[in-house]
Amino acid sequence: MIKACVVSIGNELLNGHTTDTNCSYICGRLLSTGIPVVSAYTVGDDIKQIVRSLKRAAEDADIVIVTGGLGPTDDDITRQAFAELLGVRLQVKSALLKDIRKFFSDRGLPMPEKNIIQACVPKGASVLENPFGTAPGIFAKMKRKLFFAMPGVPVEMKEMLEKAVLPRLAKKGAGSFTIVKKVRCFGMGESVLAEKLGNLMDRGRNPLINSTVGSGIITLHVVASAGTKKQAEQMAKKDVNRLRSLLGNLIFGVDDQTLPEVVGHWLLQNRKTITVAESCTGGLLTKLITDIPGASEYFTHGWITYSNRAKTELLGVPKQLIEKYGAVSEQVASAMAIAARHKAKSDFAIAITGIAGPAGGSKQKPVGLVYISVCDGADCQTKKCLFSYTRELIRTRAALTALNMLRLWSSRAKRLKP
């Protein structure tokens, strides 16, 4: 089987200033063509280190995909490293230089002299077109190994990968088809969920089931490999159905569906409306809901009642209720939801009140304590949660849990399944 390795170049990837999203995107796209990535390296802007990493990558795999270091500045040295690896010199491509000059002139700008380096390509190598920028890619062969260099700017990299790299690799993955389906879950810890799945997550199994976790959302990746695309699709579909049977309503979506998207779709389909009243999440729940195109069809109002005074003056939560139970309490959360729904005249209301930290907690009410209430007019359900870790994660978990509570609301859970 043909294998690939990804090499990400740039000091910014090593000093924490930039997250390497390119690598994960490339790995996923290559796998979908039947070419698994077996290793990945991150290296700074140093020619010797880059060349050493390229050699190691070539030892690991048949295809080496490189991103970053193709800009015009002195620290962009990927093309020089390629030339050293291949044992050749850089050559100025006149047609390429003309295209770069045109890129600037079309925008009414003079081309800086430093951009000339972007028209330089190792002798014998090919150019990969970049329609979105001035950094062309590079394609080279060495001892039956294939090397591709692409810009580090994500939008430029993705366009080049799709239009110039993957078409060249299409035949390389022939004879082996890999289908990846994602099943997205919420409401259970990863280890408990893994116990439910039993031997379905065995490492030698095909399809292989991997899991990743972020903000409480568990994504199960079903990776099926077969001799034909149809066989791989059938294998993946069979396992997805098994997961549905085992996990039931823990599954909220498939592939790239999000909780806000799934909940919004149901609200839209059933012509229901929703309003929210937030305290500790400070508008995050509103943002998640309105991030979905078309949310104006079902989202009516949002209140950020961060202070006790706001809860009382804007929503009408009785001052005595807050004094007796505290702003972070089941009683206040319920009162917020009931009042918000009444004022907005919506079908549903969600209210959140809690302590996001890092300060403000006590022994009785620690940081991470959150009360979430969902109300539909006939009933009001309030959940006590205790989230951990950072302020950001507490707020995110609270907002997602609120959406999940609405998804699972009473008998509507069945109709909200993806």
Sine and cosine of phi, psi and omega as CSV:
sin_phi,cos_phi,sin_psi,cos_psi,sin_omega,cos_omega
0.00,0.00,0.70,-0.71,0.06,-1.00
-0.92,0.38,0.70,-0.71,-0.02,-1.00
-0.83,-0.56,0.38,-0.92,-0.02,-1.00
-0.77,-0.64,0.35,-0.94,0.09,-1.00
-0.72,-0.70,0.60,-0.80,0.01,-1.00
-0.93,-0.37,0.73,-0.68,0.05,-1.00
-0.86,-0.51,0.88,-0.48,0.01,-1.00
-0.97,-0.24,0.78,-0.63,-0.12,-0.99
-0.88,-0.47,0.72,-0.70,0.08,-1.00
0.54,-0.84,0.76,-0.65,0.04,-1.00
-0.85,0.52,-0.53,0.85,-0.05,-1.00
-0.89,0.45,-0.38,0.92,0.03,-1.00
-0.98,0.20,-0.37,0.93,-0.06,-1.00
-0.99,-0.15,-0.33,0.94,-0.02,-1.00
-0.99,-0.15,0.12,0.99,0.08,-1.00
1.00,0.07,0.03,1.00,-0.04,-1.00
-0.98,0.19,-0.44,0.90,-0.05,-1.00
-0.71,-0.70,0.71,-0.71,0.06,-1.00
-1.00,0.00,0.71,-0.70,-0.05,-1.00
-0.99,0.13,0.99,0.13,0.06,-1.00
-0.99,0.16,-0.34,0.94,-0.02,-1.00
-0.88,0.48,-0.66,0.75,-0.08,-1.00
-0.88,0.48,-0.73,0.68,-0.02,-1.00
-0.90,0.43,-0.60,0.80,0.02,-1.00
-0.90,0.43,-0.72,0.70,-0.01,-1.00
-0.89,0.46,-0.69,0.72,-0.01,-1.00
-0.86,0.51,-0.70,0.71,-0.01,-1.00
-0.91,0.42,-0.66,0.75,-0.03,-1.00
-0.94,0.33,-0.62,0.79,0.04,-1.00
-0.91,0.41,-0.67,0.74,0.00,-1.00
-0.87,0.49,-0.60,0.80,0.00,-1.00
-0.92,0.40,-0.32,0.95,0.05,-1.00
-0.99,-0.11,0.07,1.00,0.01,-1.00
1.00,0.01,0.26,0.96,0.01,-1.00
-0.89,-0.46,0.97,-0.23,-0.01,-1.00
-0.97,0.23,0.56,-0.83,0.10,-0.99
-1.00,-0.03,0.85,-0.53,-0.09,-1.00
-0.99,-0.16,-0.26,0.97,0.03,-1.00
-0.33,-0.94,0.31,-0.95,0.03,-1.00
-0.53,-0.85,0.63,-0.78,0.00,-1.00
-0.80,-0.60,0.57,-0.82,0.11,-0.99
-0.86,-0.52,0.77,-0.63,-0.10,-0.99
-0.66,-0.75,0.52,-0.85,0.00,-1.00
-0.99,0.17,-0.07,-1.00,-0.07,-1.00
-1.00,0.09,0.95,0.30,0.01,-1.00
-0.63,-0.77,0.85,-0.53,-0.11,-0.99
-0.84,0.54,-0.73,0.69,-0.05,-1.00
-0.88,0.47,-0.66,0.75,0.01,-1.00
-0.93,0.38,-0.61,0.79,0.01,-1.00
-0.91,0.42,-0.73,0.69,0.00,-1.00
-0.87,0.48,-0.68,0.73,0.02,-1.00
-0.88,0.48,-0.65,0.76,0.01,-1.00
-0.93,0.38,-0.61,0.79,0.04,-1.00
-0.90,0.44,-0.63,0.78,0.03,-1.00
-0.92,0.40,-0.68,0.73,0.03,-1.00
-0.90,0.44,-0.64,0.77,0.02,-1.00
-0.88,0.47,-0.64,0.77,0.01,-1.00
-0.93,0.37,-0.47,0.88,0.08,-1.00
-0.95,0.30,-0.53,0.85,-0.03,-1.00
-0.98,0.21,-0.57,0.82,-0.24,-0.97
-0.57,-0.82,0.13,-0.99,0.01,-1.00
-1.00,-0.01,-0.41,0.91,-0.06,-1.00
-0.81,-0.59,0.76,-0.66,0.01,-1.00
-0.89,-0.46,0.87,-0.49,0.01,-1.00
-0.95,-0.30,0.84,-0.54,-0.06,-1.00
-0.90,-0.44,0.66,-0.75,0.13,-0.99
-0.78,-0.63,0.59,-0.81,0.06,-1.00
0.99,-0.14,0.37,-0.93,0.10,-0.99
0.98,0.17,0.36,0.93,-0.01,-1.00
-0.94,-0.35,0.22,0.97,0.02,-1.00
-0.97,0.25,-0.12,-0.99,-0.08,-1.00
-1.00,-0.09,-0.05,1.00,-0.09,-1.00
-1.00,0.05,0.17,-0.99,-0.09,-1.00
-0.90,0.43,-0.40,0.92,0.00,-1.00
-1.00,0.01,0.02,1.00,0.07,-1.00
-1.00,-0.05,1.00,-0.10,-0.19,-0.98
-0.82,-0.58,0.36,0.93,0.00,-1.00
-0.90,0.43,-0.67,0.74,-0.02,-1.00
-0.90,0.43,-0.61,0.79,0.05,-1.00
-0.91,0.41,-0.62,0.78,0.03,-1.00
-0.92,0.40,-0.63,0.78,0.07,-1.00
-0.87,0.49,-0.70,0.71,-0.01,-1.00
-0.88,0.47,-0.67,0.74,0.02,-1.00
-0.91,0.41,-0.66,0.75,0.03,-1.00
-0.87,0.49,-0.67,0.74,-0.04,-1.00
-0.99,0.14,-0.20,0.98,-0.01,-1.00
0.95,0.31,0.59,0.81,-0.01,-1.00
-0.74,-0.67,0.06,-1.00,0.05,-1.00
-0.98,-0.20,0.30,-0.95,0.11,-0.99
-0.99,0.17,0.61,-0.79,0.04,-1.00
-0.82,-0.57,0.65,-0.76,0.05,-1.00
-0.99,0.17,0.82,-0.58,0.05,-1.00
-1.00,-0.06,0.93,-0.36,-0.09,-1.00
-0.87,0.49,-0.64,0.77,0.00,-1.00
-0.91,0.41,-0.59,0.80,0.00,-1.00
-0.94,0.35,-0.65,0.76,0.03,-1.00
-0.89,0.45,-0.62,0.79,0.04,-1.00
-0.89,0.46,-0.66,0.75,0.01,-1.00
-0.91,0.42,-0.63,0.77,-0.01,-1.00
-0.92,0.38,-0.67,0.75,0.05,-1.00
-0.88,0.48,-0.64,0.77,0.01,-1.00
-0.91,0.42,-0.60,0.80,0.02,-1.00
-0.83,0.56,-0.68,0.73,0.00,-1.00
-0.97,0.24,-0.69,0.72,-0.04,-1.00
-0.90,0.44,-0.55,0.84,0.04,-1.00
-0.89,0.45,-0.38,0.93,-0.01,-1.00
-0.98,-0.22,0.15,0.99,0.03,-1.00
0.94,0.35,0.51,0.86,-0.05,-1.00
-0.83,-0.56,0.55,-0.83,0.12,-0.99
-0.98,0.21,0.56,-0.83,0.01,-1.00
-0.99,0.13,0.84,-0.54,0.09,-1.00
-0.89,0.46,0.57,-0.82,-0.02,-1.00
-0.85,0.52,-0.48,0.88,-0.02,-1.00
-0.89,0.46,-0.40,0.91,-0.02,-1.00
-0.96,0.29,-0.17,0.99,0.04,-1.00
-0.86,0.51,-0.56,0.83,-0.03,-1.00
-0.87,0.49,-0.42,0.91,-0.02,-1.00
-0.96,0.26,-0.18,0.98,0.08,-1.00
-1.00,-0.05,0.05,1.00,-0.02,-1.00
-1.00,-0.09,0.76,-0.66,-0.05,-1.00
-0.72,-0.69,0.63,-0.78,0.06,-1.00
-0.82,0.57,0.66,-0.75,-0.01,-1.00
-0.84,0.54,0.77,-0.64,0.01,-1.00
1.00,-0.03,-0.20,0.98,0.00,-1.00
-1.00,0.03,0.34,-0.94,0.01,-1.00
-0.97,-0.25,0.33,-0.94,-0.01,-1.00
-0.98,-0.19,0.69,-0.73,0.12,-0.99
-0.97,-0.24,0.84,-0.55,-0.10,-1.00
-0.92,0.40,0.63,-0.78,0.06,-1.00
-0.83,-0.55,0.99,-0.15,-0.05,-1.00
-0.97,0.26,-0.21,0.98,-0.09,-1.00
-0.96,-0.27,-0.08,1.00,-0.07,-1.00
-0.34,-0.94,-0.13,-0.99,-0.06,-1.00
-0.99,-0.17,0.05,1.00,-0.03,-1.00
-0.98,-0.21,0.99,-0.12,0.05,-1.00
-0.94,0.33,0.42,-0.91,0.06,-1.00
-1.00,0.03,0.11,-0.99,-0.04,-1.00
-0.76,-0.65,0.66,-0.75,0.11,-0.99
-0.80,-0.60,0.78,-0.63,-0.01,-1.00
-0.58,-0.82,0.41,-0.91,0.06,-1.00
-0.88,-0.48,0.61,-0.79,0.08,-1.00
-0.48,-0.88,0.90,-0.43,0.02,-1.00
0.79,0.62,0.77,0.64,0.06,-1.00
0.93,0.37,0.13,0.99,0.09,-1.00
-0.99,-0.15,0.59,-0.81,0.00,-1.00
-0.96,-0.29,0.76,-0.65,-0.01,-1.00
-0.87,-0.49,0.77,-0.64,0.06,-1.00
-0.82,-0.57,0.75,-0.66,0.10,-1.00
-0.89,-0.46,0.76,-0.64,-0.02,-1.00
-0.77,-0.63,0.36,-0.93,0.03,-1.00
-0.89,0.46,0.36,-0.93,0.03,-1.00
-1.00,0.08,-0.32,0.95,0.03,-1.00
-0.90,0.43,0.88,-0.47,-0.14,-0.99
-0.78,0.62,-0.71,0.71,-0.05,-1.00
-0.91,0.41,-0.59,0.81,0.04,-1.00
-0.95,0.31,-0.66,0.75,0.00,-1.00
-0.88,0.48,-0.73,0.69,-0.07,-1.00
-0.89,0.45,-0.67,0.74,0.01,-1.00
-0.89,0.45,-0.68,0.73,-0.01,-1.00
-0.93,0.37,-0.63,0.77,0.02,-1.00
-0.88,0.48,-0.73,0.69,-0.06,-1.00
-0.94,0.34,-0.64,0.77,-0.13,-0.99
-1.00,-0.07,-0.48,0.88,-0.12,-0.99
-0.89,-0.46,-0.51,0.86,-0.09,-1.00
-1.00,-0.08,-0.82,0.57,-0.06,-1.00
-0.86,0.50,-0.62,0.79,0.06,-1.00
-0.86,0.50,-0.57,0.82,0.04,-1.00
-0.94,0.34,-0.43,0.90,-0.08,-1.00
-0.99,-0.12,-0.09,1.00,-0.10,-1.00
-0.80,0.59,-0.69,0.73,-0.04,-1.00
-0.97,0.26,-0.39,0.92,-0.02,-1.00
-0.91,0.42,-0.55,0.84,-0.01,-1.00
-1.00,-0.02,0.07,1.00,-0.02,-1.00
-0.88,0.48,0.60,-0.80,-0.01,-1.00
1.00,-0.05,-0.19,0.98,0.05,-1.00
-0.64,-0.77,0.89,-0.45,-0.01,-1.00
-0.92,-0.39,0.73,-0.69,0.01,-1.00
-0.84,-0.54,0.79,-0.61,0.05,-1.00
-0.90,-0.43,0.75,-0.66,0.03,-1.00
-0.89,-0.46,0.86,-0.51,0.09,-1.00
-0.90,-0.43,0.63,-0.78,0.00,-1.00
-0.92,-0.39,0.70,-0.71,0.06,-1.00
-0.88,-0.47,0.84,-0.54,-0.14,-0.99
-0.95,-0.33,0.76,-0.65,-0.14,-0.99
-0.80,-0.60,0.42,-0.91,0.06,-1.00
-0.46,-0.89,0.66,-0.75,0.08,-1.00
0.90,-0.44,0.13,0.99,-0.01,-1.00
-0.46,-0.89,0.54,-0.84,0.04,-1.00
-0.93,0.37,0.44,-0.90,-0.06,-1.00
-0.88,0.48,-0.67,0.74,-0.05,-1.00
-0.93,0.37,-0.63,0.78,0.03,-1.00
-0.92,0.40,-0.66,0.75,0.02,-1.00
-0.90,0.44,-0.65,0.76,0.01,-1.00
-0.88,0.47,-0.60,0.80,0.04,-1.00
-0.90,0.43,-0.59,0.81,0.04,-1.00
-0.89,0.46,-0.56,0.83,-0.08,-1.00
-0.99,0.14,-0.34,0.94,0.04,-1.00
0.85,0.53,-0.77,-0.64,-0.08,-1.00
-0.98,0.21,0.04,1.00,0.06,-1.00
-0.91,0.42,-0.34,0.94,-0.01,-1.00
-0.98,-0.21,0.25,0.97,0.06,-1.00
-0.86,0.52,0.65,-0.76,-0.11,-0.99
-0.93,0.37,-0.48,0.87,-0.04,-1.00
-1.00,0.01,0.15,0.99,-0.11,-0.99
-1.00,0.09,0.49,-0.87,0.13,-0.99
-0.72,-0.70,0.92,-0.38,0.14,0.99
-0.94,0.35,0.52,-0.86,0.08,-1.00
-1.00,-0.02,0.70,-0.71,0.03,-1.00
-0.91,-0.42,0.91,-0.42,0.06,-1.00
-0.95,-0.31,0.33,-0.95,0.06,-1.00
-0.74,-0.67,0.59,-0.81,0.13,-0.99
-0.76,-0.65,0.48,-0.88,-0.07,-1.00
-0.77,-0.63,0.67,-0.75,0.08,-1.00
-0.41,-0.91,0.85,-0.53,0.01,-1.00
0.82,0.57,0.56,0.83,0.02,-1.00
1.00,0.02,-0.20,0.98,0.03,-1.00
-1.00,0.04,0.83,-0.56,0.04,-1.00
-0.98,-0.22,0.84,-0.55,0.04,-1.00
-0.95,-0.31,0.87,-0.50,0.06,-1.00
-1.00,-0.09,0.86,-0.52,0.00,-1.00
-0.99,-0.15,0.91,-0.42,0.04,-1.00
-0.99,-0.10,0.94,-0.34,-0.09,-1.00
-0.94,-0.34,0.96,-0.29,-0.04,-1.00
-0.94,-0.35,0.77,-0.64,0.01,-1.00
-0.86,-0.51,0.69,-0.72,0.00,-1.00
-0.40,-0.91,0.08,-1.00,-0.03,-1.00
-0.96,0.28,-0.40,0.92,0.04,-1.00
-0.77,-0.64,0.39,-0.92,0.02,-1.00
-0.88,0.47,-0.65,0.76,-0.02,-1.00
-0.89,0.46,-0.67,0.74,0.02,-1.00
-0.89,0.46,-0.69,0.72,0.00,-1.00
-0.89,0.45,-0.66,0.75,0.01,-1.00
-0.90,0.44,-0.65,0.76,0.00,-1.00
-0.91,0.41,-0.66,0.75,0.01,-1.00
-0.90,0.44,-0.69,0.73,-0.01,-1.00
-0.91,0.42,-0.69,0.72,-0.02,-1.00
-0.88,0.47,-0.64,0.77,0.00,-1.00
-0.88,0.47,-0.67,0.74,0.00,-1.00
-0.95,0.31,-0.58,0.81,0.05,-1.00
-0.88,0.47,-0.65,0.76,0.03,-1.00
-0.91,0.41,-0.60,0.80,0.06,-1.00
-0.89,0.46,-0.68,0.73,0.00,-1.00
-0.90,0.44,-0.65,0.76,0.04,-1.00
-0.86,0.50,-0.67,0.74,-0.03,-1.00
-0.92,0.40,-0.63,0.78,-0.05,-1.00
-0.98,0.20,-0.60,0.80,-0.17,-0.99
-0.97,-0.23,-0.31,0.95,0.08,-1.00
0.81,0.59,-0.80,-0.60,-0.09,-1.00
-0.97,0.25,-0.02,1.00,0.16,-0.99
-0.92,0.40,-0.43,0.90,0.03,-1.00
-0.99,0.11,0.83,-0.56,0.04,-1.00
-0.94,-0.34,-0.26,0.96,-0.03,-1.00
-0.21,-0.98,0.10,-1.00,0.05,-1.00
-0.78,-0.62,0.33,-0.95,0.00,-1.00
0.81,0.59,-0.88,-0.47,-0.07,-1.00
-0.95,-0.30,0.33,0.94,0.04,-1.00
-0.90,0.44,0.60,-0.80,0.04,-1.00
-0.93,-0.36,0.31,-0.95,0.05,-1.00
-0.86,0.51,-0.74,0.67,0.04,-1.00
-0.85,0.53,-0.59,0.80,-0.01,-1.00
-0.93,0.38,-0.70,0.71,-0.02,-1.00
-0.91,0.42,-0.72,0.70,0.01,-1.00
-0.91,0.42,-0.70,0.72,0.01,-1.00
-0.88,0.48,-0.63,0.78,0.01,-1.00
-0.89,0.46,-0.67,0.74,0.01,-1.00
-0.91,0.40,-0.70,0.72,0.02,-1.00
-0.86,0.52,-0.68,0.73,-0.01,-1.00
-0.91,0.41,-0.71,0.70,-0.01,-1.00
-0.88,0.48,-0.61,0.79,-0.08,-1.00
-0.99,-0.15,0.15,0.99,0.05,-1.00
0.80,0.59,0.72,0.69,0.05,-1.00
-0.96,-0.29,0.44,-0.90,0.01,-1.00
-0.87,-0.50,0.36,-0.93,-0.04,-1.00
-0.62,-0.78,0.55,-0.84,0.13,-0.99
-0.76,-0.65,0.34,-0.94,-0.03,-1.00
-0.71,-0.71,0.48,-0.88,0.12,-0.99
-0.76,-0.65,0.90,-0.44,-0.11,-0.99
-0.88,-0.47,0.59,-0.81,0.13,-0.99
-0.89,-0.45,-0.99,0.14,-0.12,-0.99
-0.92,0.40,-0.40,0.92,0.00,-1.00
-0.99,0.14,-0.20,0.98,0.17,-0.99
0.82,0.58,0.52,0.85,0.02,-1.00
0.98,-0.21,-0.03,1.00,-0.03,-1.00
-0.90,0.43,-0.66,0.75,0.02,-1.00
-0.88,0.48,-0.68,0.74,0.05,-1.00
-0.86,0.51,-0.67,0.74,0.01,-1.00
-0.88,0.48,-0.73,0.69,-0.01,-1.00
-0.87,0.50,-0.66,0.75,0.00,-1.00
-0.92,0.39,-0.72,0.70,-0.09,-1.00
-0.99,0.10,-0.05,1.00,0.14,-0.99
-0.92,0.38,-0.37,0.93,-0.06,-1.00
-0.99,0.10,0.82,-0.57,0.05,-1.00
-0.83,0.55,0.70,-0.71,0.00,-1.00
1.00,0.01,0.09,1.00,-0.03,-1.00
-0.89,0.46,-0.38,0.93,0.00,-1.00
-0.89,0.45,-0.28,0.96,0.01,-1.00
-0.96,0.26,-0.39,0.92,-0.05,-1.00
-0.77,-0.64,-0.28,0.96,0.03,-1.00
-1.00,-0.07,0.82,-0.57,-0.10,-1.00
-0.96,-0.28,-0.78,0.62,-0.10,-1.00
-0.65,-0.76,0.33,-0.94,0.14,-0.99
-0.51,-0.86,0.75,-0.66,0.06,-1.00
-0.88,-0.47,0.73,-0.68,0.16,-0.99
-0.96,-0.28,1.00,-0.07,-0.05,-1.00
-0.98,-0.19,0.97,0.25,-0.13,-0.99
-0.95,0.31,-0.58,0.81,-0.03,-1.00
-0.99,-0.15,0.30,-0.95,0.07,-1.00
-0.88,0.47,-0.62,0.78,0.00,-1.00
-0.88,0.48,-0.66,0.75,0.01,-1.00
-0.91,0.41,-0.63,0.78,0.02,-1.00
-0.87,0.49,-0.62,0.79,-0.03,-1.00
-0.98,0.21,-0.76,0.65,-0.09,-1.00
-0.96,0.27,-0.62,0.78,-0.07,-1.00
-1.00,0.03,-0.61,0.80,-0.04,-1.00
-0.97,-0.23,-0.38,0.93,-0.03,-1.00
1.00,0.06,0.33,0.94,0.07,-1.00
-0.91,0.41,0.81,-0.58,-0.05,-1.00
-0.85,0.53,0.73,-0.68,0.01,-1.00
-0.87,0.50,-0.59,0.81,-0.01,-1.00
-0.90,0.43,-0.55,0.84,0.01,-1.00
-0.91,0.41,-0.68,0.74,0.02,-1.00
-0.92,0.39,-0.66,0.75,-0.01,-1.00
-0.91,0.42,-0.59,0.81,-0.05,-1.00
-0.97,0.22,-0.70,0.71,-0.12,-0.99
-0.95,-0.30,-0.31,0.95,-0.08,-1.00
1.00,-0.06,0.46,-0.89,-0.01,-1.00
-0.89,0.46,-0.53,0.85,0.03,-1.00
-0.99,-0.12,1.00,-0.02,-0.05,-1.00
-0.34,-0.94,0.32,-0.95,0.03,-1.00
-0.89,0.46,-0.65,0.76,-0.06,-1.00
-0.90,0.44,-0.68,0.73,-0.02,-1.00
-0.95,0.32,-0.63,0.77,0.04,-1.00
-0.86,0.51,-0.71,0.71,0.01,-1.00
-0.90,0.45,-0.69,0.72,-0.01,-1.00
-0.89,0.46,-0.61,0.79,0.03,-1.00
-0.89,0.45,-0.70,0.71,-0.03,-1.00
-0.92,0.40,-0.70,0.71,-0.02,-1.00
-0.89,0.45,-0.69,0.73,-0.02,-1.00
-0.93,0.38,-0.66,0.75,-0.02,-1.00
-0.89,0.45,-0.69,0.72,0.00,-1.00
-0.90,0.44,-0.66,0.75,-0.01,-1.00
-0.90,0.44,-0.70,0.71,-0.02,-1.00
-0.93,0.38,-0.62,0.78,-0.06,-1.00
-0.99,0.11,-0.29,0.96,-0.08,-1.00
0.84,0.55,0.66,0.75,-0.01,-1.00
-0.99,-0.16,0.22,-0.98,0.02,-1.00
-0.96,0.26,-0.61,0.79,-0.02,-1.00
-0.77,-0.64,0.41,-0.91,0.15,-0.99
-0.63,-0.78,0.59,-0.81,0.09,-1.00
-0.84,-0.54,0.71,-0.71,0.06,-1.00
-0.80,-0.60,0.62,-0.79,0.01,-1.00
-0.74,-0.67,0.76,-0.65,0.13,-0.99
-0.60,-0.80,0.71,-0.71,-0.06,-1.00
-0.14,-0.99,-0.15,-0.99,-0.01,-1.00
-0.87,-0.50,0.97,-0.24,-0.07,-1.00
-1.00,0.10,-0.29,0.96,0.05,-1.00
0.98,0.18,-0.13,-0.99,0.11,0.99
-0.97,0.22,-0.23,0.97,0.04,-1.00
-0.94,-0.33,0.05,-1.00,0.09,-1.00
0.99,-0.15,-0.09,1.00,-0.02,-1.00
-1.00,0.01,0.20,-0.98,0.05,-1.00
-0.57,-0.82,0.05,-1.00,0.01,-1.00
-0.89,0.45,-0.64,0.77,-0.01,-1.00
-0.97,0.24,-0.59,0.81,-0.02,-1.00
-0.74,-0.67,1.00,0.06,-0.08,-1.00
-0.97,0.25,0.28,-0.96,0.12,-0.99
-0.85,0.52,0.72,-0.70,-0.03,-1.00
0.98,-0.21,-0.17,0.98,0.04,-1.00
-0.96,0.27,0.82,-0.57,-0.03,-1.00
-0.67,-0.75,0.69,-0.73,0.13,-0.99
-0.93,-0.36,0.76,-0.65,-0.03,-1.00
-0.83,-0.56,0.77,-0.64,-0.04,-1.00
-0.83,-0.56,0.70,-0.72,0.07,-1.00
-0.86,-0.51,0.76,-0.65,-0.08,-1.00
-0.76,-0.65,0.67,-0.75,0.06,-1.00
-0.83,-0.55,0.22,0.98,-0.01,-1.00
0.99,-0.14,-0.72,0.70,0.02,-1.00
-1.00,0.04,-0.44,0.90,-0.08,-1.00
-0.50,-0.87,0.38,-0.93,0.05,-1.00
-0.68,-0.73,0.86,-0.50,-0.04,-1.00
-0.93,-0.38,0.82,-0.58,-0.02,-1.00
-0.86,-0.51,0.72,-0.70,-0.04,-1.00
-0.88,-0.48,0.72,-0.69,0.08,-1.00
-1.00,-0.06,0.80,-0.60,-0.03,-1.00
-0.82,-0.58,0.50,-0.87,0.11,-0.99
-0.76,-0.66,0.99,-0.16,-0.02,-1.00
-1.00,-0.08,0.36,-0.93,-0.03,-1.00
-0.82,-0.58,-0.02,-1.00,0.02,-1.00
0.98,0.19,-0.67,-0.75,-0.21,-0.98
-1.00,0.07,0.26,-0.97,0.06,-1.00
-0.83,0.56,-0.70,0.72,-0.02,-1.00
-0.88,0.48,-0.70,0.71,-0.04,-1.00
-0.94,0.34,-0.61,0.79,0.04,-1.00
-0.86,0.50,-0.72,0.70,-0.01,-1.00
-0.91,0.42,-0.67,0.74,-0.01,-1.00
-0.91,0.41,-0.70,0.71,0.01,-1.00
-0.88,0.47,-0.62,0.79,0.00,-1.00
-0.90,0.44,-0.72,0.70,-0.02,-1.00
-0.90,0.43,-0.67,0.74,0.00,-1.00
-0.93,0.36,-0.62,0.79,0.04,-1.00
-0.90,0.44,-0.61,0.79,0.04,-1.00
-0.87,0.48,-0.71,0.70,0.02,-1.00
-0.90,0.43,-0.62,0.79,0.00,-1.00
-0.92,0.38,-0.58,0.82,0.07,-1.00
-0.88,0.47,-0.66,0.76,0.04,-1.00
-0.91,0.41,-0.64,0.77,0.02,-1.00
-0.86,0.51,-0.63,0.78,-0.07,-1.00
-1.00,-0.05,0.13,0.99,-0.11,-0.99
-0.82,0.57,0.92,-0.39,0.12,-0.99
0.73,0.68,-0.72,-0.69,-0.06,-1.00
-0.97,0.25,-0.16,0.99,-0.03,-1.00
-0.95,0.32,-0.21,0.98,-0.04,-1.00
-0.82,0.58,-0.67,0.75,-0.04,-1.00
-0.90,0.44,-0.62,0.78,-0.04,-1.00
-0.98,0.22,-0.26,0.97,0.01,-1.00
-1.00,-0.05,-0.07,1.00,0.01,-1.00
-0.91,0.42,0.61,-0.79,-0.03,-1.00
-0.93,0.38,0.00,0.00,0.00,0.00
